[in-house]
Amino acid sequence: MKVGIDTFGCDHGRSGIGSYLLSLVGGLPEDDGISFELFGPEMDRYTYTGDKPYGWKSISVPDSIVAERMWHTFKVNSFGRKQDYDVILYTAGAQMLPGRFKVPGVVVVNGIVSNQLSKTDDMWVRAGIRRRLSKADCIIAASQFIKKDLERHGFKGCRIEVIHNGIDHSMFFPAQVVDSESDVIDIKPFSIKKPYIIYASRMHSEEKKHLELIKAFTLFKERTGLPHRLVLAGSEGAYYDAVKKAVFASSAASDIIITGFFAQENFTKLYRNAEACVFPSVNEGVGLPVIEAMAVGIPVTCSRAGALGEIAGEHALFFDSDNIEEMSACLEKILCDQKLRKELVSGGLEWARRFSWEKTAASTVEVLRSVADMPRGGNG
């Protein structure tokens, strides 16, 4: 079986989807019966393969969403047939898909389709998203929450398989020795004074609930007088100015740190030295940061909305992100209740072992095999 893996729409490895693809390729099993070949722009020839001996086909398309979508509409099927692909894995959700799947196609959906549909008032664009996704031979949803969201939008007749994302246990694991002797964590270009709570999320939407968290943290500081800081780690998105304004207006402003983009290799040190992870986002389809926090051995308190309840299981302290008082109380409880902290850390470590990229990749290959082997219907 020959599998083509589409790398278009993954922002050259700099987005969440790009990180997903990089991790998935790294976890693909070695199997004499399967060959994998990635295709995309020449600049990504070495972005995703690493030391894996997989083939690569460069596509000469201008580096623009419009041009890449046009190529998928008119040329990806003939390209796939020319390469003798038995099946193509489309990793960018509804962003880059053909109108019909003349070569069997599996689409990975890591985002919430409702969000994508709500971003446009153009009925033709919305119809196009629905039509293209509905033509896929199979959709891989990264959570039950995403699957249910798809079904709410009329995809009940499609084959949808839930395969959770994995985490890299070679990076996210408890430290043998935490930097306990120093009260400052030196992670270039930052020196962060302990103790601190971490929230790692890009500041691009009000649904990430940065403003509510800042209010809850301010209330927590005013009520307890504890020395903890709040570290907001994540890229500066469209909501950054509002977040910065909220920080300056807070009475706890001196204890709130905005780091901006944080390199992945430094995240583990940032996590391990935190007292807790807080994650108030209400529209997460994947929610990997809570599992990564569990894997390094820190307790998690998070929103009960979106996929977070599914992803965190029973090993997080949940709150309503619109209830500032409740969120503040959860911050206090997760920092001060030592019995609860111990239970959450122990349960979280065990729970996080369920998630691995090797498991995700193996399940994905099973789906690809089944699609390649099944009789073609109207998509052919």
C-alpha positions as CSV (number, residue, x, y, z in Angstrom):
1,M,0.0,0.0,0.0
2,K,1.3,3.4,-1.0
3,V,0.1,6.4,1.2
4,G,0.3,10.0,0.1
5,I,0.5,12.5,2.9
6,D,-0.6,16.1,2.1
7,T,1.4,18.7,3.9
8,F,-0.4,21.8,2.4
9,G,-2.2,24.0,4.9
10,C,0.1,23.2,7.8
11,D,1.9,26.6,7.9
12,H,5.3,25.1,7.2
13,G,5.3,23.4,10.6
14,R,4.6,26.6,12.6
15,S,1.0,25.9,13.5
16,G,-0.9,23.4,15.6
17,I,-1.7,21.4,12.5
18,G,2.0,21.5,11.5
19,S,3.0,20.2,14.9
20,Y,0.4,17.5,14.6
21,L,1.8,16.4,11.2
22,L,5.4,16.5,12.4
23,S,4.5,14.3,15.4
24,L,2.4,11.9,13.4
25,V,5.1,11.3,10.8
26,G,7.6,10.7,13.7
27,G,5.3,8.0,15.1
28,L,4.5,6.1,11.9
29,P,5.2,2.4,12.2
30,E,7.8,0.6,10.1
31,D,5.9,-1.8,7.9
32,D,7.2,-3.6,4.8
33,G,3.7,-3.5,3.4
34,I,3.3,0.3,3.5
35,S,5.3,3.1,1.9
36,F,4.7,6.7,2.8
37,E,5.3,9.7,0.6
38,L,4.8,13.3,1.6
39,F,3.9,16.0,-0.9
40,G,3.8,19.8,-0.7
41,P,5.9,22.9,-1.4
42,E,9.6,22.5,-1.9
43,M,10.4,24.6,1.1
44,D,8.9,21.8,3.3
45,R,11.0,19.0,1.9
46,Y,12.7,18.5,5.2
47,T,10.1,20.1,7.6
48,Y,8.2,16.9,8.6
49,T,10.4,13.9,7.7
50,G,13.3,14.4,10.1
51,D,15.3,11.2,10.0
52,K,12.5,9.1,8.6
53,P,13.3,7.5,5.2
54,Y,10.1,8.7,3.5
55,G,9.7,9.9,0.0
56,W,8.9,13.5,-0.9
57,K,7.3,15.1,-4.0
58,S,7.6,18.9,-4.4
59,I,4.6,20.7,-5.9
60,S,5.2,23.9,-7.7
61,V,2.4,26.2,-6.4
62,P,2.6,29.8,-5.3
63,D,2.8,30.1,-1.5
64,S,-0.8,31.4,-1.0
65,I,-4.0,29.8,0.3
66,V,-5.9,30.6,-2.9
67,A,-3.3,29.0,-5.2
68,E,-3.0,25.9,-3.0
69,R,-6.8,25.5,-2.8
70,M,-7.0,25.8,-6.6
71,W,-4.4,23.1,-7.0
72,H,-6.4,20.8,-4.7
73,T,-9.6,21.6,-6.6
74,F,-8.2,20.8,-10.1
75,K,-5.0,18.8,-9.8
76,V,-4.6,16.8,-6.6
77,N,-6.6,13.8,-8.0
78,S,-4.5,13.5,-11.2
79,F,-1.3,13.9,-9.1
80,G,-2.4,11.2,-6.7
81,R,-3.2,8.8,-9.6
82,K,0.1,9.5,-11.2
83,Q,1.9,8.7,-8.0
84,D,-0.1,5.5,-7.7
85,Y,-1.3,6.4,-4.2
86,D,-3.8,3.8,-2.8
87,V,-5.0,6.5,-0.3
88,I,-4.2,10.1,0.5
89,L,-4.2,11.5,4.1
90,Y,-5.3,15.2,4.1
91,T,-4.0,16.7,7.3
92,A,-5.3,20.3,7.2
93,G,-9.0,19.6,7.8
94,A,-11.4,21.3,5.4
95,Q,-8.8,23.9,4.3
96,M,-7.2,21.9,1.5
97,L,-9.5,19.3,-0.2
98,P,-10.5,18.3,-3.7
99,G,-14.2,18.7,-4.8
100,R,-14.3,14.9,-5.3
101,F,-12.0,12.1,-4.0
102,K,-11.1,10.2,-7.2
103,V,-8.2,8.7,-5.1
104,P,-9.5,7.4,-1.8
105,G,-9.1,10.2,0.8
106,V,-9.0,10.4,4.6
107,V,-9.3,13.8,6.2
108,V,-8.0,14.7,9.6
109,V,-10.1,17.2,11.5
110,N,-8.3,18.7,14.5
111,G,-10.4,21.8,14.7
112,I,-14.1,22.5,15.4
113,V,-16.0,22.8,12.2
114,S,-18.5,25.2,13.8
115,N,-15.7,27.7,14.3
116,Q,-14.7,27.6,10.7
117,L,-18.3,27.9,9.4
118,S,-19.0,30.8,11.8
119,K,-16.1,32.8,10.4
120,T,-17.9,33.5,7.1
121,D,-21.3,34.7,6.1
122,D,-20.8,33.5,2.6
123,M,-23.3,30.7,2.1
124,W,-21.3,29.3,-0.9
125,V,-18.1,29.0,1.2
126,R,-20.0,27.3,4.0
127,A,-21.7,24.9,1.5
128,G,-18.3,24.2,-0.1
129,I,-16.8,23.2,3.3
130,R,-19.7,20.9,4.0
131,R,-19.6,19.4,0.5
132,R,-15.9,18.6,0.4
133,L,-15.8,17.1,3.8
134,S,-18.9,15.0,3.1
135,K,-17.2,13.5,0.0
136,A,-14.2,12.1,2.0
137,D,-14.0,8.3,2.4
138,C,-13.4,8.8,6.1
139,I,-12.9,11.6,8.6
140,I,-10.6,11.3,11.5
141,A,-11.8,13.4,14.4
142,A,-9.3,14.3,17.1
143,S,-12.0,13.9,19.8
144,Q,-15.6,12.8,20.5
145,F,-16.4,16.5,20.8
146,I,-15.3,17.2,17.3
147,K,-17.2,14.2,16.0
148,K,-20.4,15.4,17.7
149,D,-19.8,18.8,16.2
150,L,-19.5,17.3,12.7
151,E,-22.7,15.3,13.2
152,R,-24.6,18.4,14.3
153,H,-23.6,19.9,10.9
154,G,-25.1,17.1,8.9
155,F,-22.2,14.6,8.6
156,K,-24.0,11.7,10.3
157,G,-23.9,9.7,7.1
158,C,-20.1,10.0,6.9
159,R,-17.7,7.5,8.3
160,I,-16.1,9.3,11.3
161,E,-13.4,7.7,13.4
162,V,-12.1,9.3,16.6
163,I,-8.4,9.1,17.1
164,H,-7.0,11.3,19.8
165,N,-3.7,13.2,19.3
166,G,-0.7,11.9,21.2
167,I,2.0,13.5,23.3
168,D,5.7,13.2,23.1
169,H,6.7,11.3,26.2
170,S,10.4,11.8,25.4
171,M,9.8,15.5,26.1
172,F,6.9,15.5,28.6
173,F,7.8,13.5,31.6
174,P,8.3,14.3,35.3
175,A,11.7,15.7,36.2
176,Q,13.9,13.6,38.4
177,V,15.0,16.8,40.1
178,V,13.0,20.0,39.8
179,D,14.9,23.3,40.2
180,S,13.8,23.6,43.8
181,E,17.0,25.2,45.1
182,S,16.5,28.3,43.0
183,D,13.5,30.6,43.2
184,V,14.1,31.8,39.6
185,I,13.7,29.8,36.4
186,D,16.1,30.9,33.7
187,I,14.6,30.2,30.3
188,K,16.1,32.5,27.8
189,P,15.1,35.3,27.4
190,F,13.1,35.1,30.6
191,S,13.9,34.7,34.3
192,I,10.7,33.7,35.9
193,K,10.4,33.9,39.7
194,K,8.6,31.0,41.4
195,P,6.0,30.0,42.4
196,Y,3.9,30.5,39.3
197,I,0.8,29.1,37.5
198,I,1.0,28.6,33.7
199,Y,-1.5,29.0,30.9
200,A,-0.1,28.2,27.5
201,S,-2.3,29.3,24.6
202,R,-2.2,31.7,21.7
203,M,-4.0,35.0,22.3
204,H,-6.2,35.0,19.2
205,S,-9.7,34.7,20.4
206,E,-12.0,35.7,23.3
207,E,-12.9,32.1,23.6
208,K,-9.5,31.4,25.1
209,K,-10.7,33.4,28.1
210,H,-7.5,35.2,28.9
211,L,-9.5,38.2,30.3
212,E,-11.6,36.1,32.6
213,L,-8.5,34.3,33.9
214,I,-6.8,37.6,34.6
215,K,-9.8,38.7,36.6
216,A,-9.9,35.4,38.5
217,F,-6.2,35.6,39.2
218,T,-6.5,39.1,40.5
219,L,-9.3,38.1,42.8
220,F,-7.2,35.1,44.0
221,K,-4.3,37.4,44.8
222,E,-6.5,40.0,46.6
223,R,-8.2,37.3,48.6
224,T,-5.2,35.1,49.6
225,G,-2.1,37.4,49.4
226,L,-0.1,34.3,48.1
227,P,3.1,35.0,46.2
228,H,2.2,33.1,43.0
229,R,2.6,34.6,39.6
230,L,0.6,33.9,36.4
231,V,2.6,33.1,33.3
232,L,0.7,33.5,30.0
233,A,2.8,31.7,27.4
234,G,1.6,31.8,23.8
235,S,1.9,33.6,20.5
236,E,0.5,37.1,20.1
237,G,-2.7,36.8,18.2
238,A,-5.6,39.2,17.4
239,Y,-6.6,39.3,21.0
240,Y,-3.1,40.3,22.4
241,D,-3.8,44.0,22.8
242,A,-7.0,43.3,24.9
243,V,-5.0,40.9,27.0
244,K,-2.2,43.4,27.6
245,K,-4.7,46.1,28.5
246,A,-6.4,43.8,31.0
247,V,-3.1,43.0,32.6
248,F,-2.2,46.6,33.0
249,A,-5.6,47.3,34.6
250,S,-5.2,44.5,37.2
251,S,-4.1,45.2,40.7
252,A,-1.9,42.0,40.3
253,A,-0.2,43.3,37.1
254,S,3.3,43.0,38.6
255,D,2.7,39.3,39.1
256,I,1.4,38.5,35.5
257,I,4.0,37.7,32.9
258,I,3.3,37.6,29.1
259,T,6.1,35.6,27.4
260,G,4.8,35.6,23.8
261,F,5.8,32.7,21.6
262,F,7.7,30.0,23.6
263,A,9.9,27.4,21.8
264,Q,8.5,23.9,22.2
265,E,11.9,22.6,23.6
266,N,11.6,25.0,26.5
267,F,8.0,24.2,27.4
268,T,8.8,21.2,29.5
269,K,11.1,23.2,31.8
270,L,8.4,25.9,32.0
271,Y,5.8,23.3,32.9
272,R,7.8,21.2,35.3
273,N,8.6,24.2,37.5
274,A,5.0,25.5,37.6
275,E,2.9,24.9,40.6
276,A,-0.2,24.2,38.4
277,C,-1.6,24.5,34.9
278,V,-4.8,26.5,34.4
279,F,-6.6,26.2,31.1
280,P,-9.8,28.3,30.8
281,S,-10.4,28.0,27.0
282,V,-14.0,27.0,26.2
283,N,-13.8,25.9,22.5
284,E,-11.0,23.3,22.4
285,G,-11.3,20.4,20.1
286,V,-8.0,18.7,21.2
287,G,-6.8,20.3,24.4
288,L,-3.3,18.7,24.5
289,P,-1.8,21.3,26.9
290,V,-3.7,19.7,29.8
291,I,-2.3,16.3,29.0
292,E,1.2,17.6,28.6
293,A,0.9,19.3,32.0
294,M,-0.3,16.0,33.5
295,A,2.6,14.1,31.9
296,V,5.2,16.3,33.6
297,G,3.5,15.9,37.0
298,I,1.7,19.1,37.7
299,P,-2.0,19.4,38.7
300,V,-4.5,20.9,36.2
301,T,-7.5,23.1,36.7
302,C,-9.5,23.8,33.5
303,S,-12.8,24.7,31.9
304,R,-15.3,21.9,31.6
305,A,-16.3,23.1,28.1
306,G,-15.4,21.8,24.7
307,A,-13.3,18.6,24.6
308,L,-11.5,19.3,27.9
309,G,-13.7,17.1,30.0
310,E,-13.1,14.2,27.6
311,I,-9.4,14.8,27.3
312,A,-8.7,15.4,31.0
313,G,-11.0,12.6,32.3
314,E,-11.5,12.8,36.0
315,H,-8.0,14.1,36.7
316,A,-8.5,17.9,36.6
317,L,-10.4,20.4,38.8
318,F,-13.1,21.9,36.5
319,F,-14.7,25.3,36.5
320,D,-17.1,27.5,34.5
321,S,-14.8,30.0,32.7
322,D,-17.5,32.7,32.8
323,N,-17.8,32.3,36.6
324,I,-14.9,34.4,37.9
325,E,-15.5,33.5,41.5
326,E,-15.5,29.8,40.8
327,M,-12.3,30.0,38.7
328,S,-10.6,32.0,41.4
329,A,-11.7,29.4,44.1
330,C,-10.3,26.6,41.9
331,L,-6.9,28.4,41.7
332,E,-6.8,28.7,45.4
333,K,-7.9,25.1,46.0
334,I,-5.4,23.5,43.5
335,L,-2.6,25.5,45.1
336,C,-3.5,25.0,48.8
337,D,-5.2,21.6,49.1
338,Q,-2.2,19.3,49.3
339,K,-4.4,16.1,49.3
340,L,-6.1,17.2,46.2
341,R,-2.8,18.1,44.5
342,K,-1.4,14.7,45.2
343,E,-4.5,12.9,43.8
344,L,-4.5,15.0,40.7
345,V,-0.8,14.5,40.0
346,S,-0.9,10.8,40.6
347,G,-4.1,10.3,38.5
348,G,-2.9,12.7,35.8
349,L,0.4,10.8,35.3
350,E,-1.4,7.5,34.8
351,W,-4.0,9.1,32.5
352,A,-1.4,10.8,30.3
353,R,0.2,7.4,29.5
354,R,-2.8,6.6,27.4
355,F,-1.8,9.3,24.9
356,S,1.2,8.6,22.6
357,W,2.0,9.5,19.0
358,E,2.9,5.9,18.3
359,K,-0.6,4.9,19.3
360,T,-2.1,7.7,17.3
361,A,-0.1,6.8,14.2
362,A,-0.9,3.1,14.5
363,S,-4.6,3.8,14.7
364,T,-4.4,6.2,11.7
365,V,-2.6,3.5,9.6
366,E,-5.4,1.1,10.4
367,V,-8.0,3.6,9.1
368,L,-5.8,4.2,5.9
369,R,-5.7,0.4,5.3
370,S,-9.4,0.0,5.7
371,V,-10.1,2.9,3.3
372,A,-7.6,1.7,0.7
373,D,-9.2,-1.8,0.8
374,M,-12.8,-0.9,0.6
375,P,-14.8,-0.8,-2.7
376,R,-15.2,2.7,-4.1
377,G,-18.7,4.2,-4.3
378,G,-19.7,7.5,-5.8
379,N,-16.4,9.3,-5.0
380,G,-14.4,7.4,-7.6
